[in-house]
Amino acid sequence: MPRISSSDLEAVRQLFYLRGQSVAAWARANAFDERQVYAVLSGRSKATRGQAHLIAVALGLKPRLEGDQPLSGQLAEGNLT
């Protein structure tokens, strides 16, 4: 099972920077715990299950599987909203 690469994490952090959007604001807007979003983005969380997994999917770090229920207000096709 492939893990989330450090280059993928850096790319998502770069998108936040380029859009001028804070991680905390994105977490609040998408009903995620800020600390868990930061843990996923730093690589401290493997994002294998639970909310960390949902965060990784929403950030486009993991694929959304067919049949998964879309999360309202989340990332579409790997792009930050």
Residue pairs with C-beta under 8 A, 6 or more apart in sequence:
3 46
4 40
4 43
4 46
4 47
4 56
4 61
4 62
6 43
8 61
9 41
9 42
9 43
9 61
12 41
12 59
12 60
12 61
12 80
13 41
15 79
15 80
16 22
16 23
16 26
16 80
19 80
21 80
23 34
23 37
23 38
23 41
24 34
24 37
26 37
26 80
27 33
27 34
27 36
27 37
28 34
29 73
30 58
30 71
30 73
30 74
31 73
32 51
32 54
32 55
32 58
33 51
36 45
36 51
36 52
36 55
37 55
39 45
39 52
40 47
40 52
40 55
40 56
40 59
40 61
41 59
45 52
46 52
47 53
47 55
47 56
47 61
47 62
53 62
54 71
56 62
57 63
57 64
57 68
57 71
57 74
58 71
58 74
58 75
59 75
59 78
59 80
60 75
60 77
60 78
60 79
64 70
73 81
74 81
75 81
